[in-house]
């Protein structure tokens, strides 16, 4: 090994190597010629002596510090994040103050990107909330839809726990998908309840009728999606573990959003609408309706124009 040089955005090594017949025995190193101070070529055996010794083939350095490289992998059923946490715990307990540790390669990338899934999930909730707030022109109704998401998360966590699947990045991608899937079921109920309430029904009657009429479409669409995801949960072959994580999490989340959340979304709609007094236009609509119930009952009536002077009122 001589040195390194950059070329085409890559770093190349310069290595000198003799032909195979000249490097079969350890004594062949004596046949190498080097240049002396006067410029003449002399054999290497004239200036150095060789002997057998023990030592490392490669001296590892990391961030300009002498280092020991450790390569490992998680046991079956253990996620890479759990394995990294255990290794950090052992290093903190065993290493003295003169030693430290740092991650390299895929472990370093995983540690740096560890919090991005939570950020993506939070922004997903925010986007869904803002879109629904603009659609319904209300700040309370989107909360009733968003509150269906925890039931989907509970179902997803129970599903992977029953199958012994770790909480990996593929499962977290499935959680991000569940935000839209759980919100879809809740929207089917809330939107119909809003229409019924605008038609004059009470909040309770609108919520009950919406839950009854939307139950069949929700169950049909949810189970159609679940059956479509089953191949992921039972996949075999290459990358099967990643598909197991996504499929199992999504199936469990949809079961939770369908079997549990569907009974709570009407209640959320009823409670939030009573606390928030519905949309801003409801109060004005009810006020206008109350003024027109009885003709002349307190409403301002236009008066007949006054008759001109000198003419009778019949004119």
C-alpha positions in Angstrom: 0.0 0.0 0.0 1.4 3.3 -1.1 -1.2 6.1 -0.8 -4.6 7.2 -2.1 -5.8 9.5 -4.8 -9.3 10.9 -5.8 -10.7 10.3 -9.2 -14.3 10.6 -10.5 -15.6 11.4 -7.0 -14.1 8.2 -5.6 -11.0 7.5 -3.5 -8.6 4.9 -5.0 -5.7 3.1 -3.4 -2.3 2.7 -4.9 -0.9 -0.8 -4.2 2.4 -2.3 -5.5 2.3 -6.0 -6.0 4.8 -8.5 -7.5 3.9 -11.3 -9.8 2.8 -14.5 -8.1 6.0 -16.5 -8.7 8.0 -13.7 -6.9 5.9 -13.7 -3.7 5.3 -17.3 -2.8 7.8 -17.5 0.1 8.6 -15.0 2.9 12.2 -14.9 1.7 11.0 -13.5 -1.6 10.8 -10.1 0.0 14.6 -10.0 0.0 14.5 -10.0 -3.8 12.9 -6.5 -3.9 15.4 -3.8 -5.0 15.3 -0.3 -3.6 17.3 2.8 -4.5 20.1 3.9 -2.1 21.5 7.4 -1.4 23.7 7.3 -4.5 20.9 6.3 -6.7 22.0 2.7 -7.2 19.6 -0.2 -6.9 20.3 -2.6 -4.0 18.4 -5.6 -2.7 16.2 -5.0 0.3 18.1 -7.7 2.3 21.1 -5.4 2.2 19.5 -2.7 4.4 16.8 -4.6 6.5 16.4 -7.9 8.3 13.2 -9.9 8.4 11.8 -12.0 11.3 8.6 -13.5 12.3 6.4 -11.6 14.7 2.7 -11.4 15.8 0.5 -8.4 15.3 -2.7 -7.1 13.8 -3.1 -7.2 10.0 -4.7 -3.8 10.1 -4.6 -1.0 12.7 -8.1 0.5 12.8 -8.6 4.2 13.4 -11.8 6.2 13.7 -12.0 10.0 13.7 -8.2 10.0 14.0 -8.3 7.9 17.2 -7.1 4.3 17.6 -10.3 2.2 17.6 -11.5 -1.4 17.8 -14.2 -2.2 15.2 -17.1 -4.3 16.3 -19.6 -5.7 13.8 -22.7 -7.5 14.8 -26.4 -8.0 14.2 -29.6 -8.4 16.2 -30.9 -11.9 17.2 -34.1 -13.2 15.7 -37.1 -11.4 16.9 -35.1 -8.3 18.0 -35.1 -5.1 16.1 -31.9 -3.3 15.2 -32.9 -0.3 17.3 -33.2 -2.6 20.4 -29.8 -4.1 19.6 -28.2 -0.6 19.3 -29.7 0.4 22.7 -28.3 -2.7 24.4 -24.8 -2.1 23.0 -24.9 1.5 24.1 -25.9 0.4 27.6 -23.1 -2.2 27.8 -20.5 0.3 26.5 -21.6 2.9 29.2 -21.2 0.2 31.9 -18.0 -1.4 30.8 -15.9 1.3 29.2 -13.8 3.6 31.5 -13.6 7.3 31.1 -10.6 7.1 28.7 -12.8 5.3 26.1 -15.7 6.3 24.1 -17.8 4.8 21.3 -19.4 6.0 18.1 -21.5 4.4 15.4 -20.5 4.0 11.7 -22.2 2.8 8.5 -25.8 1.7 8.7 -26.0 2.0 12.5 -25.0 5.7 12.3 -27.6 6.4 9.6 -30.2 4.6 11.7 -29.4 6.6 14.8 -29.5 9.9 12.9 -32.9 9.1 11.2 -34.4 7.6 14.4 -36.7 10.5 15.2 -37.9 11.2 11.7 -40.8 8.7 11.8 -42.3 10.4 14.8 -42.0 13.8 13.1 -43.6 12.4 9.9 -46.5 11.0 12.0 -47.1 14.3 13.7 -47.1 16.3 10.5 -49.5 13.7 9.0 -52.0 14.4 11.8 -51.5 18.1 11.3 -52.2 18.0 7.6 -55.3 15.8 8.0 -56.6 18.2 10.7 -56.0 21.3 8.6 -57.6 19.8 5.5 -60.7 18.7 7.4 -60.9 22.1 9.1 -61.0 23.8 5.7 -63.5 21.2 4.4 -66.0 21.5 7.3 -65.2 25.2 8.1 -65.0 24.2 11.7 -62.2 23.7 14.3 -64.2 21.1 16.4 -65.3 18.5 13.8 -61.8 17.6 12.7 -61.0 16.6 16.3 -63.8 14.0 16.1 -62.2 12.5 13.1 -58.6 12.6 14.4 -59.7 10.9 17.7 -60.3 7.7 15.6 -56.6 7.4 14.9 -55.6 6.2 18.4 -57.9 3.1 18.0 -56.1 2.2 14.8 -52.7 2.6 16.5 -53.9 0.4 19.4 -55.0 -2.3 17.0 -51.7 -2.2 15.1 -49.6 -2.5 18.2 -51.6 -5.4 19.5 -51.3 -7.2 16.1 -47.5 -7.0 15.9 -47.2 -7.9 19.6 -49.2 -11.1 18.9 -46.9 -12.0 16.0 -43.7 -11.0 17.7 -42.8 -8.5 15.1 -40.5 -5.6 16.2 -41.4 -2.0 15.9 -39.2 -1.3 12.9 -39.3 1.4 10.2 -41.6 -0.6 8.0 -44.2 -0.8 10.8 -43.9 2.9 11.3 -44.6 3.5 7.6 -47.8 1.5 8.1 -48.7 3.7 11.0 -48.5 6.7 8.8 -50.9 5.0 6.3 -53.3 4.3 9.1 -53.9 8.0 9.8 -55.7 8.3 6.4 -57.4 4.9 6.7 -58.8 5.6 10.2 -59.8 9.2 9.2 -61.6 7.8 6.2 -64.0 5.7 8.3 -64.6 8.6 10.7 -65.3 11.0 7.8 -68.0 8.8 6.5 -69.9 9.1 9.8 -69.1 12.8 10.6 -69.9 14.1 7.1 -73.3 12.4 7.1 -74.1 13.6 10.7 -73.3 17.2 9.7 -75.7 16.9 6.7 -78.5 15.5 9.0 -77.9 18.2 11.5 -78.1 20.9 8.9 -81.5 19.4 7.7 -82.9 20.2 11.2 -82.3 17.0 13.2 -80.9 17.2 16.7 -77.2 16.4 17.3 -78.1 13.1 19.0 -80.5 12.0 16.2 -78.0 13.0 13.5 -75.1 11.1 15.2 -77.2 7.9 15.7 -78.6 7.9 12.1 -75.2 8.6 10.7 -73.7 5.6 12.6 -76.5 3.3 11.5 -76.5 4.3 7.8 -72.7 4.4 7.4 -72.0 1.1 9.2 -72.4 -1.1 6.2 -70.2 1.0 3.8 -67.5 1.3 6.4 -67.4 -2.4 7.1 -67.4 -3.3 3.4 -64.6 -0.9 2.4 -62.5 -1.7 5.5 -62.7 -5.5 5.1 -62.0 -5.1 1.3 -58.8 -3.3 2.2 -57.9 -5.8 4.9 -58.3 -8.7 2.5 -56.1 -6.8 0.0 -53.3 -6.5 2.6 -53.4 -10.1 3.7 -50.8 -11.2 1.1 -48.3 -8.8 2.7 -48.9 -10.3 6.2 -48.3 -13.9 5.0 -45.6 -13.1 2.3 -42.6 -15.4 1.9 -39.3 -15.1 0.2 -37.1 -12.1 -0.2 -38.0 -9.0 1.9 -40.8 -11.0 3.6 -40.0 -9.5 7.0 -40.6 -6.0 5.8 -43.9 -6.9 4.3 -44.9 -8.8 7.4 -44.4 -5.6 9.4 -46.4 -3.4 7.1 -49.2 -5.9 6.5 -49.7 -7.0 10.1 -49.7 -3.4 11.4 -52.2 -2.2 8.8 -54.5 -5.1 9.3 -54.5 -4.7 13.1 -55.0 -1.0 12.7 -57.9 -1.3 10.3 -59.6 -3.9 12.6 -59.2 -1.5 15.5 -60.6 1.4 13.5 -63.5 -0.6 12.2 -64.5 -2.7 15.3 -63.9 -0.1 18.0 -63.6 3.4 16.6 -66.9 3.2 14.7 -68.8 3.2 18.0 -66.9 6.1 19.4 -66.8 8.5 16.5 -70.6 9.4 16.8 -70.1 10.1 20.5 -67.1 12.3 19.7 -69.1 14.2 17.2 -72.0 14.7 19.6 -69.7 15.8 22.5 -67.5 18.1 20.5 -70.5 19.8 18.8 -72.2 20.4 22.1 -69.0 21.8 23.6 -68.1 23.9 20.6 -71.7 24.9 19.7 -71.1 23.4 16.2 -70.0 25.5 13.3 -70.1 29.3 13.3 -73.0 29.3 10.8 -75.3 27.2 13.0 -76.1 29.9 15.5 -76.9 32.4 12.8 -79.1 29.9 11.0 -81.1 29.1 14.1 -81.5 32.7 14.9 -82.9 33.5 11.5 -85.3 30.5 11.7 -86.6 31.7 15.1 -87.4 35.2 13.7 -89.5 33.8 10.9 -91.6 31.2 12.8 -94.4 33.6 13.7 -95.4 36.3 11.2 -95.1 39.7 12.8 -94.0 38.2 16.1 -91.4 40.8 16.9 -89.9 41.0 13.4 -89.6 44.5 11.8 -92.3 45.0 9.2 -92.0 47.7 6.5 -94.5 50.6 6.9 -96.7 51.9 4.1 -95.4 55.1 2.5 -97.0 58.3 3.8 -99.5 59.9 1.5 -98.5 63.1 -0.2 -100.0 66.3 1.3 -103.3 67.4 -0.2 -104.2 63.9 -1.5 -106.3 61.2 0.2 -104.8 58.2 1.6 -106.6 56.0 -0.9 -104.5 57.5 -3.7 
